[in-house]
């Protein structure tokens, strides 16, 4: 199922992908460890932000609206939320 946030998430992941490729090149070039650590931190941040947007979108649209519109039992939505929470 595609969500309105997916294009933004794809952009974020592509940006992280490019950043990661840059880090690999930096390692191969023998760049200083401080520079590498800073860039890896940026990659981690980009991935964390993409994950946050994905999870928030899922909670809002799939769990929240799904319970209201499809009549799913609250118990099922809670179980799905618990499974999702381990990725927060």
Legacy VTK file of the C-alpha trace (Angstrom):
# vtk DataFile Version 3.0
C-alpha trace
ASCII
DATASET POLYDATA
POINTS 88 float
0.000 0.000 0.000
1.414 3.376 -0.969
1.034 6.403 1.273
1.366 10.118 0.635
4.577 10.111 2.694
6.310 7.451 0.585
7.761 9.841 -2.038
9.289 11.916 0.782
10.679 8.774 2.399
12.186 7.677 -0.923
13.867 11.094 -1.250
15.272 10.794 2.258
16.584 7.284 1.587
18.162 8.307 -1.713
19.880 11.180 0.079
21.145 8.757 2.747
22.262 6.364 0.016
24.321 9.121 -1.609
25.755 10.125 1.745
26.732 6.524 2.468
28.409 6.192 -0.929
30.342 9.349 -0.071
31.463 7.855 3.234
32.689 4.727 1.472
34.667 6.885 -0.950
36.084 8.870 1.972
37.270 5.669 3.652
38.891 4.503 0.431
40.617 7.886 0.134
41.993 7.598 3.660
40.116 10.612 5.040
40.427 11.388 8.760
38.299 9.359 11.180
36.631 12.487 12.564
35.347 13.355 9.081
34.122 9.778 8.635
32.365 9.768 11.998
30.604 13.043 11.191
29.383 11.740 7.853
28.268 8.415 9.330
26.357 10.354 11.962
24.595 12.238 9.158
23.692 8.944 7.446
22.297 7.564 10.705
20.239 10.717 11.163
18.846 10.523 7.648
17.838 6.874 8.139
16.318 7.594 11.547
14.263 10.445 10.089
13.028 8.280 7.228
12.043 5.556 9.686
10.296 8.073 11.945
8.220 9.462 9.061
7.305 5.949 7.904
6.246 4.785 11.363
4.300 7.952 12.148
2.503 7.731 8.810
1.664 4.086 9.400
0.341 4.779 12.897
-1.773 7.676 11.668
-3.189 6.127 8.512
-3.054 2.375 8.893
-3.706 2.001 12.592
-5.764 5.099 13.325
-7.941 5.261 10.238
-7.924 1.508 9.733
-9.688 0.915 13.025
-12.314 3.575 12.308
-13.054 2.719 8.688
-12.738 -1.043 8.486
-14.121 -1.936 11.883
-10.953 -3.791 12.854
-10.892 -4.791 16.460
-8.966 -2.491 18.742
-7.106 -5.579 19.939
-5.657 -6.156 16.444
-4.583 -2.527 16.136
-2.946 -2.662 19.557
-1.071 -5.851 18.635
0.176 -4.215 15.438
1.240 -1.112 17.360
3.178 -3.261 19.838
4.980 -4.983 16.975
5.752 -1.605 15.395
6.953 -0.072 18.679
10.094 -2.225 18.713
11.354 -0.194 15.753
10.932 3.176 17.480
LINES 1 89
88 0 1 2 3 4 5 6 7 8 9 10 11 12 13 14 15 16 17 18 19 20 21 22 23 24 25 26 27 28 29 30 31 32 33 34 35 36 37 38 39 40 41 42 43 44 45 46 47 48 49 50 51 52 53 54 55 56 57 58 59 60 61 62 63 64 65 66 67 68 69 70 71 72 73 74 75 76 77 78 79 80 81 82 83 84 85 86 87
